[in-house]
Amino acid sequence: MARAYLYILTNKPRGVLYLGMTNENFCRRMWEHRTGATRGFVWKYNCHRLVWLAPCEDVTEAAAQERRMKRWRREWKIALVEKENPDWRDLYEEICGPATY
């Protein structure tokens, strides 16, 4: 079972990208992003589309990987998303079920 998750949110295909990490309660964190419960970058730029997700076994390694990926060039992040999700589908409902907000 995953202990942490790395994820990328966007506002539209190839739009603003947000890279984040959360603990094992991934769906709760996505709900917070989608409802504006936490005001910040995601809220400001309307990044509600979940386009990439990677489960991690170790929280410490997930945090280190997040720091590394935040230094990546934008093109590398886009390539990562398009490799696994070429249509930039919103994966939220597939993973967390129907939106309840």
C-alpha positions, 0 to 999 in steps of 0.5 A: 500500500502506498504511503505517499503520492506525487501528482501533477495538476493542471488547468488545461492540457499543456497549461499551468502545471502544479506538482505536489505530494501528499500522504496516504489520504490522496482523495482528501487532498484532491478534494481540498484542491478542488473545493478551494479549501486551501487557498494557494497556487492551485486555487489561484491558477484553477489547477483542478485537473489531475493528469499524473499520479505516482504512488510511493512506498516511502514518504521521505523518498516521495518528498525528495523526489518532489523536490527533484521534480520541482527543479525539472524543466517544464518540458520534462514534466509535460513529457512525463504526463503525455507518456502516461496520459497523452489525452490529458484526461482528468484522472480524479474520478477514476481514482477517487470516485464521483466528485462530491463537492 
